[in-house]
Amino acid sequence: MPTLPSGQEPHRYRQAAESFGADVERYDRTRPAYPPELIGHLIAAAPGRDTLDVGIGTGIEARQFQSAGCHVLGVEPDPRMAEFARRSGIDVEVAKFETWDPAGRRFDLLVSGQAWHWVDPVAGAAKAAEVLRPGGLLSVFWHVPEPPEEVADALADAYRRLVPDAPIDLKSVPKQPSDPYEPLIVKIADGLREAGGFGGPERSRYDWDRVYTRDEWLDQLPTFGSLTWVESTVRQEILAEVGAAIDRMGGRFTTRYATVALTAVRN
């Protein structure tokens, strides 16, 4: 159930890319954290703990790295999200990563949670190679939720009918939780190879489940890129249809998640 514009070049679709700060409190409250196994693996593999978080958002993964002893600097194009992340004591600079000025700073670990698809795959890889120390680690990762078919279909059907001109076709998304980001992961890996400076990228995946009530799921849905920019009354109609589907299931359900990561070492 990803929220990516069609054509697999979401970094060009700035309306969605910079829409997530519309409700920062909701975003931070409802978006899940990342598997501790992923965080621990990256910290152990990096040569040090100076960490750059690209597209830091509200600071969800940054707080996890910070709690594990990393010094985190965030880069975020949306000033509303940057300001929220700063409340956790994290330094955040407002910029698109491709045009951000690192001012000579270097890092041991560059991470990007649920955000690297908004970065140009070649220009972003080149900038990552510039700011990472030799042996430094780049890791970009995403949550891919797979709610029950009844819930996913209710959203896709309502979305297609009520937002017919949307650049995102939810109905065309494959059912397998690792598949939706596959074309983007391939494009990102190609960008790393084209930019140079990195060893061969490696993939990893972490599977987990979460139980949602109707209200919890409907609270999170407006933070998805397919809905952040949609007019409020239309969004409420979509949520009502999804809520009705959940009600028919007894008011709660289990969502399967795959957290997928692409990691490469700076040469």
Disulfide bonds with the S-S distance in Angstrom:
none
